[in-house]
């Protein structure tokens, strides 16, 4: 007997069983699609829950399907955003547990289970009974913080992003070159849009995130200001921003409110902010941060003009490529010279990268200066300049600089 709470049970076990069966038919009928590069990295460990977070519609359930096809013969899948499970409460989880026991399936896939209050206690119960549990969700902080309270040291988190350039090439059956890179910069990697090209999918996706994941959860009444701020950020990828400079720009009067909106957009994977490198954490917080979108296709469809901002689209794409592997990413600014990316691992610089759409005599000095200032500061003798479609290598002041086309950099093993 399990006592999770005193609340009245709102569902019957038969209703829950019917939803599980209906969802299983849909889940198993899905096309496994492009093999995701993250699949080998999904932890499958006894006594641990695996949490997979990422942008809505980036392919988390498809990743679970691929995991099942590779690792398991049978699983129980349940998406808690199903309208038939609306208003599910903590007490109803007792019935779900009974249904799980009845089916005698030991591997469980749960999507957006955090919608049910008390879910983390339920998962803890399942782990004690030696079930293998995989959870997907679109809010990284919500899952990790609430789960960590009850399962400290018993969960492992990974992130899933929209299609990488290599995955996009597989989907489209294309070779890596300037033409396919141009197509990828415009389309981005949200799977449904990459397949169909229907822009309404991306605008609806953004609205769902702003309303369901942010406004409703955080009780934001002024959704219009939130939407305007989001459009502004999406239209300024690659540029720096600070909360103080945005006061009153969208009817938001307090910088603290803007910072809260920033954190909500980051938690839901829509926008990311890269700090300026500084050994002082306080300085990192104080200095302006660079804006990047989770997907260039979203920025394009929200009105950010590619032809005028091709360099920013390329820089954003390079950032996303780095972000799939690294968490410590900064930009460097010193003596009015800027290097786009300082990639750190265990607090040590691993790569210094400059991005420019075209490396020309007009911007040569600026791009080299920004890169070499960072190379001098970190005492690194090798740097990279990534372009749309140029290849070169040269020595400058005793330092080696390699110029690479982005399509080659993005597909390098």
C-alpha positions in Angstrom: 0.0 0.0 0.0 1.3 3.5 -0.9 0.3 6.7 0.7 1.4 9.7 -1.3 -1.2 12.2 0.0 -4.7 12.6 1.3 -6.2 14.1 -1.9 -9.2 12.6 -3.5 -8.4 10.3 -6.5 -9.8 11.8 -9.7 -9.1 9.0 -12.1 -9.8 5.3 -12.3 -7.1 2.8 -13.0 -9.0 1.8 -16.1 -8.9 5.4 -17.5 -5.1 5.6 -16.9 -4.7 2.2 -18.6 -6.6 3.4 -21.7 -4.4 6.5 -22.0 -1.3 4.4 -21.7 -2.5 2.0 -24.4 -3.5 4.9 -26.7 -0.2 6.7 -26.3 1.7 3.5 -26.8 0.1 3.0 -30.2 1.1 6.5 -31.3 4.6 6.3 -29.8 5.4 3.0 -31.5 4.0 4.2 -34.8 6.4 7.1 -35.0 9.2 7.1 -37.5 12.5 6.8 -35.7 13.8 9.4 -38.0 17.4 10.7 -38.1 19.6 8.9 -35.6 20.4 11.5 -32.9 24.0 12.2 -32.1 23.0 12.3 -28.4 21.8 8.7 -28.4 25.1 7.1 -27.3 25.3 9.7 -24.5 22.0 8.8 -22.9 22.9 7.2 -19.5 21.3 3.8 -18.8 22.1 3.1 -15.2 20.4 1.1 -12.5 19.2 3.0 -9.5 19.4 6.3 -11.4 16.8 8.4 -13.2 17.9 9.8 -16.5 16.5 13.3 -17.2 16.5 14.6 -20.8 15.8 18.3 -21.2 15.6 20.5 -24.2 13.5 22.9 -26.2 9.9 21.9 -26.9 9.6 19.9 -30.2 13.3 19.3 -30.5 12.8 15.5 -30.6 13.0 14.3 -27.0 10.2 11.7 -27.5 11.9 10.5 -30.7 15.1 10.1 -28.8 13.3 7.9 -26.3 11.9 5.8 -29.2 15.4 5.4 -30.6 16.7 4.5 -27.1 13.9 1.8 -26.8 14.8 0.4 -30.2 18.4 0.1 -29.3 18.3 -0.9 -25.6 14.9 -2.3 -24.6 12.3 -4.8 -25.7 9.3 -3.1 -24.0 8.7 0.1 -22.2 5.8 2.0 -20.6 5.5 5.5 -22.2 3.3 8.2 -20.7 3.1 11.9 -21.8 1.5 13.9 -19.0 0.5 16.8 -21.4 -2.2 14.6 -22.7 -5.6 16.3 -22.3 -7.0 13.1 -20.9 -4.6 13.5 -17.9 -5.4 17.1 -17.3 -5.9 17.9 -13.5 -4.1 14.8 -12.5 -3.1 15.0 -8.9 -0.6 13.5 -6.6 -3.1 10.9 -5.3 -3.8 9.7 -8.8 -0.2 8.5 -9.0 -1.1 5.6 -6.7 -3.4 4.3 -9.5 -0.6 4.8 -12.0 1.7 2.8 -9.8 -0.8 0.0 -9.6 -1.1 0.0 -13.4 2.7 -0.1 -13.8 2.8 -3.1 -11.4 0.0 -4.8 -13.2 1.8 -4.6 -16.6 5.1 -5.8 -15.1 7.2 -3.5 -17.2 10.4 -2.3 -15.5 11.4 0.5 -17.9 9.4 3.7 -17.8 9.4 6.7 -20.1 7.7 9.8 -18.7 7.3 13.0 -20.6 6.6 16.3 -18.7 5.7 14.5 -15.5 6.6 17.6 -13.6 3.1 18.9 -14.4 1.8 16.6 -11.6 2.5 17.9 -8.1 4.5 15.5 -6.0 5.9 13.7 -9.0 9.4 13.6 -7.5 8.2 11.6 -4.6 6.6 9.2 -7.0 9.8 8.8 -9.0 11.7 8.1 -5.8 9.3 5.3 -4.9 9.9 3.8 -8.4 13.6 3.8 -7.9 13.3 2.1 -4.6 11.4 -0.6 -6.4 14.2 -0.9 -9.0 12.4 0.5 -12.0 14.5 2.2 -14.7 13.1 5.6 -15.2 13.7 8.1 -18.0 12.1 11.6 -17.9 11.9 14.2 -20.6 10.9 17.9 -20.1 11.2 21.3 -21.6 12.3 23.2 -18.4 15.8 22.3 -17.2 15.7 24.2 -13.9 12.2 22.9 -12.9 13.3 19.3 -13.3 16.7 19.5 -11.8 15.9 21.7 -8.8 12.7 20.0 -7.7 14.0 16.5 -8.4 17.3 17.2 -6.6 15.5 17.8 -3.3 14.3 14.1 -3.1 16.9 12.3 -5.2 20.2 13.9 -4.5 22.9 11.9 -6.3 20.4 9.6 -8.0 19.6 11.4 -11.2 21.7 12.2 -14.3 20.8 15.0 -16.7 21.5 15.4 -20.4 20.4 18.1 -22.9 19.0 17.6 -26.3 19.2 20.4 -28.9 17.6 20.8 -32.3 19.3 19.1 -35.2 23.0 19.7 -35.6 24.3 20.5 -39.1 25.4 16.8 -39.5 21.9 15.6 -38.5 20.4 18.2 -40.9 22.5 16.8 -43.7 21.4 13.3 -42.9 17.7 14.4 -42.9 18.1 16.2 -46.3 20.5 13.7 -47.8 23.0 16.5 -48.5 26.7 16.8 -48.5 28.6 19.3 -46.4 29.3 22.4 -48.5 28.5 26.1 -48.7 25.1 25.4 -50.3 23.9 23.0 -47.6 25.3 25.4 -44.9 23.3 28.2 -46.3 20.1 26.1 -46.2 20.8 25.1 -42.6 21.4 28.7 -41.5 18.0 29.6 -42.8 16.1 26.5 -41.7 17.7 25.8 -38.3 17.3 22.4 -36.7 13.8 22.1 -35.2 12.9 18.7 -36.6 9.3 19.4 -37.8 10.2 22.6 -39.5 13.4 21.1 -41.1 11.1 18.4 -42.6 8.2 20.6 -43.7 9.3 24.2 -44.0 6.0 25.3 -42.5 6.9 28.6 -40.6 3.7 28.4 -38.6 5.2 25.5 -36.6 7.9 27.8 -35.3 5.7 30.7 -34.4 3.3 28.4 -32.6 6.3 26.8 -30.8 7.4 30.2 -29.5 3.9 31.1 -28.4 3.5 27.8 -26.6 6.7 28.4 -24.7 5.9 32.0 -23.8 2.3 31.1 -22.6 2.5 27.6 -21.2 6.0 27.4 -19.9 6.6 31.0 -18.8 3.4 33.1 -18.4 1.2 30.5 -16.8 3.9 28.9 -14.6 5.2 32.3 -13.3 1.8 34.1 -13.2 2.9 36.8 -15.7 0.0 39.0 -16.7 1.8 41.3 -19.1 2.4 38.7 -21.8 2.7 41.4 -24.4 5.8 42.8 -22.8 7.3 39.4 -22.5 6.6 38.7 -26.2 8.1 42.0 -27.3 11.2 41.4 -25.2 11.6 37.9 -26.8 11.3 39.3 -30.3 13.9 42.0 -29.5 16.3 39.4 -28.2 15.7 37.1 -31.2 16.4 40.0 -33.5 19.7 40.8 -31.8 21.5 37.5 -31.8 25.3 38.0 -31.6 24.9 41.4 -29.9 25.4 42.3 -26.3 22.6 43.2 -23.9 22.2 44.3 -20.3 19.0 44.6 -18.3 19.6 48.2 -17.3 19.7 49.4 -20.9 16.3 47.8 -21.6 14.4 49.6 -18.8 11.1 51.2 -20.1 11.8 49.9 -23.6 8.9 47.4 -23.5 6.9 48.9 -20.6 9.1 46.9 -18.1 10.2 49.4 -15.5 12.4 47.3 -13.2 15.7 45.7 -14.3 14.9 42.8 -11.8 11.8 42.0 -13.9 13.9 41.9 -17.1 16.5 39.6 -15.4 13.6 37.3 -14.4 12.4 37.2 -17.9 15.9 36.4 -19.1 16.1 33.5 -16.7 12.7 32.1 -17.8 13.8 32.3 -21.5 17.0 30.4 -20.7 15.2 27.8 -18.6 13.0 26.9 -21.5 15.9 26.9 -23.9 14.6 29.6 -26.1 17.4 32.1 -25.6 20.9 31.8 -24.2 23.2 34.4 -22.8 27.0 34.2 -22.9 29.0 36.2 -20.4 32.1 38.1 -21.0 35.1 36.3 -19.6 36.5 37.5 -16.3 38.1 35.7 -13.5 35.7 37.6 -11.2 32.3 36.0 -11.1 30.8 39.4 -10.0 32.3 41.0 -13.1 30.8 38.3 -15.3 27.4 39.1 -13.8 27.8 42.8 -14.1 29.1 42.9 -17.7 26.8 42.8 -20.8 26.1 39.3 -22.1 25.8 38.2 -25.7 22.5 36.9 -27.0 22.0 33.7 -28.9 18.9 31.9 -30.1 18.3 28.2 -29.7 17.6 28.0 -33.4 18.4 30.2 -36.3 15.2 29.1 -38.1 13.2 30.5 -35.2 15.0 33.9 -35.5 14.5 33.9 -39.3 10.8 33.2 -39.0 10.3 35.8 -36.3 11.5 38.5 -38.7 15.3 38.6 -38.2 16.5 39.4 -41.7 19.1 36.9 -42.9 20.5 38.9 -45.8 21.4 41.8 -43.5 22.6 39.6 -40.6 24.3 36.6 -42.2 27.3 37.0 -40.0 25.2 36.8 -36.8 23.4 33.7 -38.1 26.7 32.0 -38.7 28.0 33.1 -35.2 24.8 31.7 -33.6 25.3 28.4 -35.4 28.9 28.1 -34.3 27.7 28.8 -30.7 25.1 26.1 -30.8 27.7 23.6 -32.1 30.0 24.4 -29.2 27.1 24.5 -26.7 26.3 20.8 -27.5 29.6 19.8 -26.0 30.7 22.6 -23.6 29.1 24.4 -20.8 31.8 27.0 -20.1 31.6 29.4 -23.1 32.5 33.1 -22.9 33.3 36.0 -25.2 36.4 38.0 -24.7 36.7 41.8 -24.7 39.9 43.6 -23.8 41.5 46.8 -25.1 38.5 47.3 -27.4 39.3 44.0 -29.1 36.8 41.2 -29.1 37.1 37.4 -29.6 33.7 35.7 -30.1 34.3 32.5 -28.2 36.5 31.4 -25.4 35.8 27.7 -24.8 36.8 26.4 -21.4 36.9 22.9 -19.9 37.5 22.5 -16.2 38.2 26.3 -16.0 41.0 26.0 -18.5 40.8 27.5 -22.1 40.5 24.9 -24.7 39.6 26.8 -27.9 39.7 30.4 -29.0 37.4 31.1 -31.9 36.6 34.1 -34.0 33.6 34.1 -36.4 33.1 36.3 -39.5 31.0 35.6 -42.5 33.8 36.6 -44.8 37.5 37.3 -44.0 38.4 40.3 -46.1 41.1 43.0 -46.3 38.6 45.4 -44.7 38.0 43.3 -41.5 41.3 41.4 -41.4 43.0 43.6 -38.8 40.0 43.7 -36.5 39.4 40.0 -36.6 43.0 39.1 -36.1 43.4 41.6 -33.3 40.5 40.3 -31.4 41.7 36.8 -31.7 45.4 37.5 -30.9 44.5 39.6 -27.8 42.7 36.6 -26.4 45.6 34.3 -27.5 48.1 36.6 -25.6 45.9 36.8 -22.5 45.4 33.0 -22.2 48.9 32.2 -23.5 47.7 30.1 -26.3 49.5 29.8 -29.7 46.7 28.5 -31.9 43.4 30.2 -32.8 40.7 29.7 -35.4 38.7 32.0 -37.6 35.5 30.5 -38.9 34.0 31.8 -42.1 31.2 30.9 -44.4 33.4 29.3 -47.1 37.1 30.2 -46.8 40.1 28.1 -46.0 43.6 29.4 -45.0 46.3 29.2 -42.4 49.0 31.6 -41.5 51.4 32.7 -38.8 50.9 36.1 -37.1 53.4 37.3 -34.5 54.6 33.8 -33.9 51.0 32.4 -33.5 49.3 30.1 -35.8 45.8 31.1 -37.1 43.7 28.7 -39.1 40.8 29.9 -41.3 38.1 27.3 -41.7 34.8 27.2 -43.6 31.9 26.7 -41.1 30.6 23.6 -43.0 33.9 21.9 -42.3 34.1 23.0 -38.7 30.6 21.9 -38.0 31.1 18.4 -39.3 34.6 17.7 -37.9 34.8 14.6 -35.7 
